[in-house]
Amino acid sequence: MKSLFRKESFPDSYDSLEKIFNNTYNGIAILSLDGDWIKVNNSICDMLGYSKNELYNMSIENIIFRDDLGAHVTKYNRLMQGKIDRYRVMQRYFCKDGSIIWFLISVSLITALDGKPNQMIWQFSDITSRKLNQDKLKLMLRVVRDQNERLSSFADIIMHNLRSHSGNLETIKDFLTEEFGWLKDNENFNLLSIAIENLQETVEHLTEVAKIKPIESNQLKSLNLYDYVEKAIYNVLGVAKNTNTNIINRVNEDVNIKGIPAYLDSMILNFLTNGIKYRAEDRLSKIELTTEEEGDYLKLKIADNGLGIDLKKYGDKLFQLYKTFHTNSDSIGLGLFIKKNQIESIGGRVEVSSEVDVGSEFIIYFKKA
């Protein structure tokens, strides 16, 4: 067998290179262009459990996992055509004891004196543990995804049944009211009627929450944020005039974001109506919308000069379900919870800064289209 290094020309260098070659941590092998073993180091023998002579006398294909036999083909052809200088592949090998080892193999060419390639050098890194951890992670993610799908289906069934039952109760109540008019004056029946109304309202809220699900990136559309802000302002114009609220649109007209039309409509409308609803009565109400780019995100800032929120007291509860922070009779603590989840479902996030009796600023991070 011909050695890669010529001892007679560089005796001292040869011994040093041999030591480096044999004692390096990773496996190293010299192969012919046809894939036959020419020289292997000690590490690859230790990894596979074969002696050098055993490897030299067997075809490399005999110990490659069958499904990985073609792993090199495309990149090897590009290497031989001079399109790349080196490449890496992941490939499984059978050890002598029958176990399987995952290798990350780095391949480059060795050229002869005439400049033409005549051999290959393969460097083997054992990545078995990494692959096993990746496989475990993939399995866990698959289990979580399956559980989420089952929970989603369960929630849909529950919501359907709750809507049916609450609707039936409302219908029965109406029938009883028509047939027995005197029930309208019965205190217990009135309590029952209120309970049915509350149940229906709760079902409606939970239905809205159940609708929020993660959105695949291919479902997101390119939306012009300025147009949606203009539309939302128009929809609240009557309320804004009645409350002397000045809404200023300073959104960049040329930047698009990734989103769902119905979600974006609802988000902006909710933040605007909140700004109007929680205005301060002792000063003219103002809401200002601006945008700012930050990396892959477009930040929509919605600032008002309203009542503000005590973030020290309520900061960790701000986006929780059924949490309210003012004394308004129509506050139910649902809007911010839904908006936060809608924003996160399209890959964004929301932040808030606020000071009591000064105002609030909500910052929504949208992915740029």
Buried (B, 14 or more C-beta within 10 A) or exposed (E): EEEBBEEEEEEEEBEEBBEEBBEBEBBBBBBEEEBEBBBBBBBBBEBBBBEBEEBBEEEBEEBBBEEBEEBBEEBBEEBEEEEBEEBEBBBBBBEEEEEEBBBBBBBBBBEEEEEEBEBBBBBBBBBBEEBEEEEEEEEEEEEEEEEEEEEEEEBEEEBEEBBEEBEEBBEEBEEBBEEEEEBEEEEEBEEBBEEBBEBBEBBEBBBBBBBBEEBEEEEBEEBBBBEBBBEBBEBBEEEBEEBEBEBEBEBBEEBBBBBBEEBBBBBBBBBBBBBBBBBBEEEEBBBBBBBEEEEEBBBBBBBBBBBBBEBEEBEEEBBEBEBBBEEEEEBBBBBBBBBBBBBBBBBBEBEBBBEBEEBBBBBBBBBBB
